[in-house]
Amino acid sequence: MNVKIEESWRKRLQEEFDKPYFEQLVTFVKNEYRSAHVLPPGHQIFHIFNACPFEKVKVVILGQDPYPNPGQYYGVCFSVPQGVPIPGSLANIFKEIHQDLGKPIPTSGNLDRWVEQGVFPMNSVLTVRAHETGSHRNMGWETFTDAVIKKLSDGRENLVFMLWGSYAKEKIALIDTHKHLVLTTVHPSPRSADHGFFGCKHFSKANTFLQSKGIQKIDW
């Protein structure tokens, strides 16, 4: 199957695109876009891949589902477009960065400035029906994004993987922990952030690791 995606990713993921599960996934997603209000807009499904080529990735942040509210999700996990109110989880991420590194809390929830530096925030499910969280789970996206994590683990060295919450922590099985730094804690959502996300210092730990490997740190 021919999928429009940035070339460094296409050549590594072509074997996934050619598998039966992916063809079934595409059929399901196309039908959903025809019959329901689905997010993000179709041309943004693979936005994070197009914005951050394979060789550029330094830090992987894993989420589960896209934001289900129209206007919020454009293909970058946790991020929202300029001018859109900052969701609770992202507000807590900014709060932890402020406590960890002393950075001022941003007024915009747009994380494109991270992506430009090699941060790769990816949901495990890449589409969702508007206002129906989890509506596209178990349709094949997880198989695809697990393959992405495995490709990054196998094909790169010295990456930082941030796994927040029990769902993300399950992905540790896909990662070579001898080659990469894996940081785990609870999810930054308002329901759980007080139980370990605040004070986790993942952002300073990531930068310390990157610099120890001679890699430019992230300006969080």
Backbone bond lengths (Angstrom), bond angles and torsions (degrees), N, CA, C in turn:
res aa  C-N    CA-C-N  psi(-1)  N-CA   C-N-CA  omega(-1)  CA-C   N-CA-C  phi
1 M - - - 1.460 - - 1.527 109.36 -
2 N 1.316 116.61 137.79 1.454 122.15 -179.48 1.529 109.11 -93.49
3 V 1.327 116.51 113.21 1.462 121.75 -178.40 1.523 108.81 -113.34
4 K 1.321 117.10 133.94 1.462 121.05 178.10 1.526 109.14 -78.57
5 I 1.327 115.48 107.99 1.456 120.95 -178.22 1.521 107.41 -157.40
6 E 1.318 116.83 154.72 1.464 121.79 -178.05 1.535 110.75 -52.39
7 E 1.321 116.75 142.01 1.465 121.73 -165.63 1.524 113.71 -61.95
8 S 1.335 118.80 -40.35 1.466 119.19 -178.38 1.527 111.04 -63.03
9 W 1.330 116.13 -32.37 1.467 120.52 175.83 1.529 110.86 -78.19
10 R 1.326 116.67 -40.36 1.467 118.85 -176.86 1.520 111.48 -58.32
11 K 1.324 116.86 -45.15 1.469 118.03 -175.75 1.538 111.73 -68.73
12 R 1.334 116.53 -26.95 1.467 118.83 178.68 1.527 112.78 -85.26
13 L 1.325 116.44 -24.53 1.466 120.34 -175.58 1.524 113.40 -106.14
14 Q 1.326 116.51 0.11 1.465 119.00 -177.62 1.521 111.86 -55.99
15 E 1.338 116.71 -37.43 1.474 119.03 179.82 1.525 111.09 -62.78
16 E 1.349 117.48 -31.90 1.471 119.96 175.16 1.519 110.42 -70.09
17 F 1.339 116.16 -43.44 1.462 120.25 -178.80 1.533 111.58 -60.79
18 D 1.311 116.66 -26.83 1.470 121.02 -177.74 1.533 113.65 -87.84
19 K 1.324 117.38 -4.47 1.475 120.06 -177.58 1.530 110.69 -83.13
20 P 1.338 116.29 151.19 1.474 120.12 -178.52 1.527 113.68 -56.51
21 Y 1.336 117.55 -38.57 1.470 118.66 -177.24 1.529 110.68 -61.33
22 F 1.334 117.08 -35.75 1.460 119.22 -177.14 1.526 110.76 -72.03
23 E 1.322 116.52 -37.41 1.471 118.96 176.39 1.530 110.10 -63.67
24 Q 1.318 117.03 -39.57 1.469 120.36 177.25 1.531 110.60 -65.46
25 L 1.338 116.34 -39.21 1.460 121.20 177.60 1.526 110.93 -61.77
26 V 1.319 116.73 -45.45 1.466 120.77 -179.90 1.529 110.63 -61.55
27 T 1.317 116.61 -41.74 1.467 120.37 177.94 1.521 110.62 -60.97
28 F 1.330 116.56 -46.07 1.466 121.40 178.85 1.527 110.61 -60.41
29 V 1.339 117.07 -48.54 1.465 121.07 -176.13 1.531 110.70 -64.20
30 K 1.328 116.99 -43.33 1.476 119.96 178.70 1.524 111.22 -60.62
31 N 1.325 116.15 -42.11 1.468 119.67 178.62 1.527 111.44 -64.05
32 E 1.342 115.85 -38.48 1.461 120.05 178.68 1.528 111.10 -64.37
33 Y 1.342 116.64 -43.77 1.465 119.43 179.23 1.531 111.63 -62.45
34 R 1.333 115.88 -32.54 1.466 119.40 179.18 1.525 112.23 -73.87
35 S 1.346 116.85 -33.14 1.460 120.00 -168.84 1.531 114.51 -107.98
36 A 1.341 117.57 -10.35 1.464 119.92 -176.07 1.527 109.68 -144.91
37 H 1.331 115.85 172.02 1.467 121.11 174.14 1.527 107.24 -87.31
38 V 1.337 116.04 107.88 1.462 121.40 -174.59 1.528 109.30 -114.35
39 L 1.319 114.71 142.93 1.460 122.38 179.22 1.529 110.04 -116.94
40 P 1.337 118.17 148.79 1.465 127.59 -4.29 1.534 109.48 -79.97
41 P 1.337 119.32 -178.90 1.463 119.64 169.75 1.525 109.63 -53.76
42 G 1.333 117.31 143.84 1.458 122.12 -170.85 1.515 115.16 -50.48
43 H 1.324 117.76 -37.66 1.471 119.59 -176.49 1.523 112.39 -73.27
44 Q 1.348 116.83 -7.67 1.470 119.79 -179.66 1.522 113.72 -103.62
45 I 1.327 118.06 1.47 1.469 120.23 -177.28 1.529 111.14 -55.37
46 F 1.332 116.68 -44.14 1.464 121.10 -177.32 1.531 112.15 -103.37
47 H 1.335 115.81 25.94 1.467 119.44 -174.51 1.534 112.55 -57.16
48 I 1.328 118.40 -43.48 1.462 119.91 -177.19 1.527 110.98 -62.08
49 F 1.324 117.23 -35.22 1.474 120.81 178.50 1.530 110.32 -68.54
50 N 1.316 116.10 -41.77 1.462 119.93 -178.85 1.526 111.54 -69.63
51 A 1.344 116.29 -29.93 1.462 120.59 -177.76 1.524 113.14 -84.84
52 C 1.330 117.25 -20.96 1.471 120.76 -175.18 1.528 109.86 -137.11
53 P 1.333 118.27 90.09 1.459 121.65 -179.38 1.534 112.72 -57.33
54 F 1.313 116.26 158.25 1.463 123.77 -174.67 1.526 112.18 -51.42
55 E 1.329 117.05 -47.10 1.465 121.06 -173.69 1.523 112.04 -73.13
56 K 1.323 117.63 -15.32 1.465 121.61 -175.65 1.528 112.78 -89.13
57 V 1.339 117.66 -16.60 1.465 121.35 -174.11 1.527 110.70 -63.51
58 K 1.336 116.24 132.72 1.463 122.75 174.20 1.532 111.75 -118.63
59 V 1.337 115.44 -41.23 1.467 121.65 -175.82 1.521 108.55 -129.67
60 V 1.333 117.14 129.71 1.460 122.64 177.86 1.524 108.60 -108.86
61 I 1.323 116.65 123.32 1.466 122.10 174.86 1.521 107.47 -113.39
62 L 1.326 116.97 123.43 1.466 120.75 -174.59 1.525 111.66 -104.15
63 G 1.313 115.44 132.69 1.452 122.11 171.73 1.510 109.85 -120.01
64 Q 1.318 117.23 -174.06 1.463 120.75 -178.54 1.519 112.27 -110.47
65 D 1.346 117.12 -69.16 1.471 121.32 -176.76 1.521 111.08 -115.17
66 P 1.327 117.13 150.83 1.469 119.73 170.74 1.525 111.19 -63.68
67 Y 1.335 115.61 154.81 1.467 119.16 169.75 1.528 108.24 -56.11
68 P 1.335 118.42 133.58 1.469 120.62 -176.08 1.527 114.92 -88.77
69 N 1.331 117.05 -3.76 1.467 119.32 -177.55 1.522 111.11 -91.30
70 P 1.313 118.69 128.19 1.461 121.25 -179.91 1.530 111.92 -52.92
71 G 1.327 115.65 139.01 1.454 121.11 178.60 1.511 115.03 92.22
72 Q 1.356 117.33 -9.66 1.459 119.17 -178.10 1.533 112.78 -93.41
73 Y 1.322 116.46 -49.29 1.471 119.23 -168.95 1.522 112.01 -98.16
74 Y 1.330 115.51 128.58 1.469 120.12 178.60 1.529 112.05 -128.67
75 G 1.339 116.28 18.84 1.456 119.81 174.30 1.509 115.97 109.42
76 V 1.333 118.29 2.70 1.465 122.73 177.54 1.527 108.20 -120.54
77 C 1.308 116.74 117.81 1.460 122.35 -177.06 1.529 111.37 -55.98
78 F 1.317 116.98 136.35 1.469 126.89 179.45 1.531 113.66 72.19
79 S 1.328 119.14 -20.39 1.455 122.48 -175.42 1.525 111.58 -83.05
80 V 1.325 115.67 152.55 1.467 121.85 171.99 1.530 108.32 -132.74
81 P 1.334 117.35 156.14 1.463 119.37 179.28 1.526 112.37 -62.80
82 Q 1.311 114.44 156.42 1.463 121.62 174.97 1.527 109.98 -50.99
83 G 1.333 117.19 134.13 1.455 121.15 176.28 1.513 114.71 90.32
84 V 1.334 117.94 -11.67 1.464 121.43 178.13 1.530 108.71 -87.25
85 P 1.341 118.58 135.57 1.465 120.06 179.43 1.533 112.36 -52.80
86 I 1.331 116.13 142.67 1.469 121.72 -176.08 1.527 109.63 -76.37
87 P 1.352 118.23 121.10 1.471 120.78 179.05 1.535 111.72 -65.27
88 G 1.333 115.36 161.91 1.462 121.01 -174.90 1.514 114.84 -57.03
89 S 1.328 117.33 -45.96 1.470 119.72 -178.51 1.521 111.15 -62.30
90 L 1.324 116.36 -42.64 1.461 120.46 -179.34 1.530 110.61 -68.14
91 A 1.319 116.87 -37.19 1.468 119.96 175.84 1.530 110.09 -59.22
92 N 1.326 116.46 -39.61 1.469 120.15 178.81 1.528 111.82 -70.14
93 I 1.327 117.49 -34.46 1.467 121.01 175.02 1.527 109.21 -61.75
94 F 1.318 116.40 -46.83 1.468 120.32 179.02 1.537 111.09 -62.45
95 K 1.332 115.85 -37.92 1.473 120.66 179.95 1.530 110.36 -63.70
96 E 1.336 115.75 -42.42 1.465 119.68 179.20 1.531 111.11 -67.15
97 I 1.319 117.90 -39.12 1.466 120.60 176.95 1.530 109.87 -62.15
98 H 1.330 116.33 -39.89 1.463 120.75 178.34 1.529 110.50 -62.90
99 Q 1.337 116.73 -44.09 1.463 120.67 -179.47 1.532 111.20 -69.94
100 D 1.320 115.92 -36.17 1.469 122.18 -175.14 1.522 111.96 -77.33
101 L 1.320 116.60 -45.33 1.461 121.00 -170.49 1.533 113.99 -118.93
102 G 1.335 116.56 -5.20 1.454 119.10 179.96 1.517 114.50 76.93
103 K 1.331 116.43 12.16 1.469 120.01 -179.63 1.535 109.75 -72.79
104 P 1.327 118.03 142.96 1.461 119.30 174.13 1.526 110.85 -64.12
105 I 1.317 116.47 148.07 1.463 120.89 179.84 1.528 109.12 -75.02
106 P 1.346 118.26 124.03 1.471 120.71 -176.29 1.529 112.10 -66.19
107 T 1.317 114.74 154.89 1.464 119.87 174.44 1.522 111.02 -90.57
108 S 1.337 117.12 -14.13 1.471 121.89 179.19 1.524 109.91 -112.67
109 G 1.336 114.88 140.49 1.464 120.08 177.05 1.516 113.49 -92.75
110 N 1.328 116.49 15.15 1.467 120.13 179.82 1.528 109.60 -83.93
111 L 1.337 116.64 122.71 1.466 122.05 -175.01 1.524 112.79 -101.47
112 D 1.328 117.18 15.97 1.465 118.63 -179.46 1.531 112.15 -58.46
113 R 1.333 116.68 -28.99 1.474 119.16 179.06 1.534 110.62 -66.40
114 W 1.323 117.61 -29.31 1.468 120.33 172.98 1.523 110.31 -70.12
115 V 1.325 115.30 -46.68 1.468 120.51 -176.68 1.534 110.44 -58.31
116 E 1.325 116.04 -40.05 1.466 120.38 179.63 1.528 112.18 -61.56
117 Q 1.344 116.36 -23.03 1.467 120.67 179.79 1.531 112.75 -94.20
118 G 1.329 117.14 -1.34 1.463 119.34 178.72 1.511 115.46 106.13
119 V 1.336 116.91 13.57 1.465 120.16 173.24 1.530 107.73 -86.41
120 F 1.327 115.17 133.49 1.471 121.89 -172.12 1.527 108.77 -121.90
121 P 1.355 117.75 83.63 1.464 120.15 179.44 1.539 109.88 -85.42
122 M 1.335 116.01 112.21 1.467 121.09 -173.75 1.519 111.26 -126.67
123 N 1.318 116.30 131.24 1.461 120.66 169.46 1.522 109.70 -79.34
124 S 1.332 116.25 152.47 1.468 118.74 177.45 1.524 110.98 -78.50
125 V 1.325 116.97 -21.31 1.469 122.97 174.06 1.526 106.15 -116.81
126 L 1.331 117.95 129.57 1.462 120.28 -169.19 1.523 114.60 -101.85
127 T 1.327 118.06 -3.13 1.463 121.47 177.07 1.528 109.47 -139.99
128 V 1.337 115.81 162.84 1.467 120.48 179.83 1.526 108.35 -161.03
129 R 1.330 117.17 148.39 1.467 120.28 170.18 1.520 108.96 -72.69
130 A 1.316 116.57 141.04 1.464 120.60 177.66 1.522 110.59 -54.70
131 H 1.329 115.34 131.78 1.476 123.75 176.05 1.528 113.47 67.11
132 E 1.347 117.73 13.33 1.478 119.91 -179.46 1.526 109.75 -130.24
133 T 1.335 115.43 78.75 1.464 120.18 -179.57 1.526 110.84 -54.71
134 G 1.321 116.12 134.67 1.464 120.92 176.37 1.507 114.83 79.59
135 S 1.339 118.00 6.59 1.463 120.46 -174.37 1.527 113.30 -69.70
136 H 1.330 118.60 -16.16 1.468 120.69 178.31 1.526 112.32 -113.60
137 R 1.311 116.47 20.61 1.467 119.58 175.35 1.526 110.57 -72.16
138 N 1.347 114.64 153.31 1.468 122.30 173.31 1.524 113.28 60.31
139 M 1.320 115.91 30.78 1.463 121.04 176.29 1.534 112.00 -110.94
140 G 1.339 116.00 -2.14 1.454 119.84 179.00 1.515 115.35 128.15
141 W 1.335 116.08 -20.29 1.467 117.92 -179.56 1.523 112.15 -59.20
142 E 1.338 116.61 -39.75 1.471 119.25 -177.15 1.523 111.24 -63.03
143 T 1.329 117.01 -37.06 1.472 120.39 177.43 1.523 110.10 -62.27
144 F 1.324 115.32 -41.83 1.460 120.86 179.91 1.531 111.60 -66.21
145 T 1.326 117.22 -49.67 1.469 119.02 -176.44 1.531 111.74 -71.41
146 D 1.336 117.89 -28.24 1.470 119.19 171.30 1.531 110.11 -61.33
147 A 1.327 116.53 -40.14 1.464 120.76 177.58 1.525 110.77 -63.51
148 V 1.334 117.09 -36.59 1.471 121.01 177.26 1.529 110.31 -62.47
149 I 1.339 116.36 -46.76 1.468 120.60 179.49 1.530 110.25 -59.82
150 K 1.325 116.14 -43.62 1.467 121.13 -179.39 1.536 110.67 -64.60
151 K 1.323 116.93 -41.00 1.479 120.25 178.71 1.529 110.07 -61.95
152 L 1.325 116.71 -42.77 1.455 120.13 178.76 1.524 111.16 -64.89
153 S 1.326 116.32 -44.24 1.467 120.18 179.97 1.530 111.43 -62.49
154 D 1.329 116.15 -44.63 1.467 120.31 -176.00 1.528 113.02 -76.60
155 G 1.337 115.69 -36.33 1.460 119.70 -170.44 1.514 115.73 -94.73
156 R 1.331 116.83 -8.00 1.458 121.10 -178.85 1.525 109.99 -126.27
157 E 1.337 116.19 169.60 1.461 121.74 174.17 1.520 109.07 -130.43
158 N 1.329 115.48 154.51 1.471 122.13 171.85 1.527 113.64 60.27
159 L 1.328 116.60 38.79 1.461 120.87 171.81 1.527 109.19 -87.65
160 V 1.322 115.06 158.62 1.466 121.55 171.58 1.525 107.57 -110.12
161 F 1.330 116.46 126.07 1.465 122.01 176.20 1.523 108.26 -109.92
162 M 1.327 116.96 121.55 1.460 121.89 176.65 1.523 108.42 -102.83
163 L 1.313 115.79 113.32 1.465 122.26 -176.68 1.526 108.54 -114.37
164 W 1.318 115.80 105.48 1.471 121.86 -174.59 1.520 110.19 -110.26
165 G 1.315 115.78 119.49 1.465 120.29 179.04 1.514 111.45 95.18
166 S 1.333 115.83 160.86 1.469 120.87 -173.56 1.521 112.06 -62.56
167 Y 1.329 117.81 -36.32 1.465 119.77 -179.06 1.524 110.71 -64.16
168 A 1.326 116.31 -48.32 1.463 119.84 -179.21 1.530 111.33 -65.07
169 K 1.323 116.81 -36.68 1.473 120.15 -177.93 1.528 112.14 -61.80
170 E 1.338 116.87 -27.10 1.466 119.87 178.40 1.535 111.78 -61.42
171 K 1.321 116.55 -23.19 1.468 120.81 -175.99 1.519 112.51 -76.29
172 I 1.331 117.49 -5.85 1.463 119.95 -179.85 1.531 111.27 -60.18
173 A 1.337 115.94 -26.13 1.464 120.74 179.27 1.531 112.23 -64.06
174 L 1.327 117.10 -20.03 1.463 121.74 -178.23 1.526 112.72 -90.47
175 I 1.346 116.39 -6.31 1.463 120.85 -168.93 1.523 110.59 -112.51
176 D 1.335 116.40 135.60 1.461 122.40 175.26 1.528 107.94 -80.36
177 T 1.331 116.15 101.36 1.465 120.35 -174.75 1.529 112.47 -74.54
178 H 1.326 118.02 -7.66 1.471 120.63 174.96 1.531 111.06 -79.99
179 K 1.330 116.68 -24.52 1.469 121.78 -177.68 1.515 113.21 -100.28
180 H 1.331 116.56 -21.18 1.460 120.76 -170.87 1.528 111.04 -131.19
181 L 1.333 116.68 158.62 1.449 121.94 173.83 1.524 108.77 -93.62
182 V 1.318 116.58 124.44 1.470 121.64 177.85 1.526 108.33 -112.14
183 L 1.325 116.39 121.63 1.462 122.86 179.63 1.530 108.55 -112.42
184 T 1.325 116.53 126.40 1.468 120.16 -177.72 1.529 110.56 -126.03
185 T 1.315 115.34 145.75 1.459 122.27 171.95 1.522 107.98 -164.92
186 V 1.321 116.66 -174.68 1.463 120.58 178.23 1.528 109.43 -71.04
187 H 1.320 115.38 167.41 1.467 120.63 179.15 1.532 109.95 -70.88
188 P 1.349 117.74 147.16 1.466 119.96 179.62 1.522 115.06 -76.89
189 S 1.306 118.97 7.96 1.467 120.58 -178.13 1.533 109.57 -62.73
190 P 1.328 117.28 153.86 1.476 120.47 179.56 1.529 113.28 -55.17
191 R 1.314 117.46 -24.33 1.472 120.77 -179.74 1.525 112.49 -73.34
192 S 1.336 117.87 -27.72 1.466 119.33 -170.06 1.522 115.59 -127.12
193 A 1.335 118.03 -11.12 1.466 120.19 -171.69 1.524 113.41 -57.92
194 D 1.338 116.80 -32.40 1.470 120.32 -179.37 1.524 112.93 -70.39
195 H 1.320 117.23 -10.45 1.470 120.91 -175.59 1.530 112.48 -99.45
196 G 1.327 116.74 26.27 1.465 118.57 174.74 1.513 115.55 140.24
197 F 1.341 117.79 -19.17 1.467 117.08 178.62 1.523 110.18 -71.12
198 F 1.341 115.86 -46.31 1.460 118.07 175.88 1.526 108.80 -68.62
199 G 1.322 114.49 123.56 1.460 119.85 -177.80 1.512 114.20 96.47
200 C 1.349 117.63 -0.06 1.476 119.50 -178.44 1.530 112.26 -71.32
201 K 1.332 117.29 -24.63 1.469 123.14 177.39 1.541 113.19 56.81
202 H 1.318 115.61 32.98 1.470 118.88 -179.06 1.524 112.76 -62.64
203 F 1.313 116.81 -29.54 1.462 119.27 -172.86 1.530 111.27 -77.22
204 S 1.330 116.69 -38.87 1.465 119.07 174.31 1.528 110.50 -72.39
205 K 1.323 117.16 -36.35 1.474 120.20 178.22 1.528 110.92 -63.45
206 A 1.331 115.89 -40.38 1.466 119.67 178.56 1.522 109.92 -62.20
207 N 1.321 116.90 -46.23 1.464 120.14 -178.09 1.521 112.14 -66.05
208 T 1.330 116.88 -39.27 1.474 120.05 177.36 1.517 110.40 -60.72
209 F 1.339 116.28 -43.44 1.469 120.72 179.06 1.525 111.03 -63.60
210 L 1.331 116.94 -49.38 1.467 120.51 -178.41 1.528 110.47 -58.55
211 Q 1.321 116.69 -46.74 1.465 119.84 -178.76 1.529 111.56 -64.39
212 S 1.338 116.85 -33.66 1.470 120.04 178.55 1.518 111.67 -66.05
213 K 1.337 116.45 -21.43 1.464 121.81 178.96 1.534 111.67 -99.62
214 G 1.338 116.24 8.08 1.458 120.00 179.41 1.519 113.60 76.47
215 I 1.348 116.06 23.52 1.467 121.57 -177.86 1.524 108.79 -107.67
216 Q 1.318 116.33 138.47 1.470 121.95 178.57 1.525 110.41 -57.23
217 K 1.327 116.38 129.86 1.474 120.34 -179.77 1.534 110.25 -71.34
218 I 1.330 115.16 167.21 1.461 121.71 178.76 1.526 108.98 -91.48
219 D 1.320 116.87 134.11 1.455 121.58 170.91 1.522 106.95 -86.52
220 W 1.321 115.73 92.52 1.460 121.53 -177.36 1.527 110.84 -72.03
